[in-house]
Amino acid sequence: MENDLSLRTEGDINFSPARKSWYASLDHETLQSLESDSESFLHQSLSTPCLNSIVSCNGIWITDQRGRKYMDFHGNSVHQIGYGHPKVIARVKEALDVLPFSPRRYTNPYAIQLSHQLLSLLPPALGKVLFCPGGTSAIGMALKLARRITGRYQVVSFRDSFHGASLDAIAAGGEAQFKLHMGPVGAGNITLPQPCQDSRSAESDAALLEATLEKNPHIGAMVAETIRNTDVRIPGRDYWKAVREICDRHKVLLILDEIPTAFGRTGTLFAFEHFDIVPDILCLGKGLGAGAFPLAAMVCRREFDVAQDISLGHYTHEKSPVGCAAASAMLDVLEEEHLLQKAKDHESFLRVQLQHMKDAYRIISAVRGIGMLWGIELSGRDRAHSCEVAEQVMYACLERGLSFKVSQGNVIQWCPPLIIRREELNDALHILQQSLEEVVGTADFS
Ligand SMILES: Cc1ncc(COP(=O)(O)O)c(C=O)c1O
């Protein structure tokens, strides 16, 4: 099933010949760990069998049980400030010592501080927040709140979008792999093609949304990633401005999913800042927990605080002192270490370097990026060839100490920690270049 190219969306595959060769390079003890993992954990697509077994992570690095180190350019998008930042670890340890848990119905200083700190960084209109343990749950709360506010139950989203793995999130998203064997999941939700990056298409993409809303009066919300994380798609400013205006006119709530892309990933604290719009509801997660704790948030307009009669989240860990301590430290680190500026500086550097690489290697058909989020698309003879090469390049990079994920089968996705040093970025570029050279050279595939 994983060999079905149409289902290769979120990540690389686990049963290919390239994966088999990778296993052959691992030592006996690591293979035993993988076997032991596979024995007890339920197998699921994209996660099992595992790639390797890691024993520590620090800064931009993960270390496997053989002691090999890899720059982590994937990190499931949680590691904006890298792993094990001393400030995060100190605050988490303090919270663990003092208040490891806060039962629901009680508040605590860690949660109060984080709520105020986070809201102070957002536009004043976004004045209320709920925390929860994961991004999927933040999306679930947003969907419930939108129904409560609008009285309408359908949503419009982008085809092949991912907003989490739970049934409510897959109903709002479009990824085929997550819906397989699930039966009916939607409430008649509607998906639209992903908007084009090309600003000339903004008008027609927006017109399609408008026509869809006109035809479907039960749509109460639009759910979308502001910038698509997985294969890095960046719609134009005109598009988002038009969407905001259309949603307002149709009284449809705009729910932006910035679970992987907030907190400096795109060079601004929040991705919507690039487009001069403000969502009605914003979903955050991943990096919020500082690469240490599962924490997500749903932020919404202050006037949406009208759902006291229902439970939007009711999560056991809804005000985790440990998670909130980690998140608060992460926000401090972003500011103190000027990481937004650093991400912008790295962006300019990567744009030039990756364009050079595109010019040198015919297999690279597109390079897209913003801040510290980059997609390097490979196009070979045909789709199968493109996917095969992307995978081989990924393993060749792994062998050289660089870890990243492949999206859509043929897009190398780079999501490096913002704390990375320029020399390390250079090393990563060098590894990519060596690996491309090894796998394809500059061969012409036309
Ligand atoms: C865009 C997007 N939304 C939602 C989620 C779900 O977040 P979580 O895995 O924390 O539930 C993800 C996770 O990869 C994501 O990339």
The ligand as a Gaussian input file, in Angstrom:
#p B3LYP/6-31G(d) Opt

LIG

0 1
 C       -0.618000      21.301000       9.625000
 C       -0.817000      20.372000      10.798000
 N       -1.954000      20.457000      11.512000
 C       -2.179000      19.655000      12.558000
 C       -1.248000      18.698000      12.936000
 C       -1.552000      17.787000      14.084000
 O       -0.762000      18.044000      15.198000
 P       -0.541000      16.917000      16.293000
 O        0.293000      15.839000      15.672000
 O        0.143000      17.621000      17.426000
 O       -1.879000      16.404000      16.673000
 C       -0.059000      18.572000      12.222000
 C        0.926000      17.548000      12.593000
 O        1.795000      17.170000      11.855000
 C        0.164000      19.430000      11.116000
 O        1.291000      19.350000      10.397000

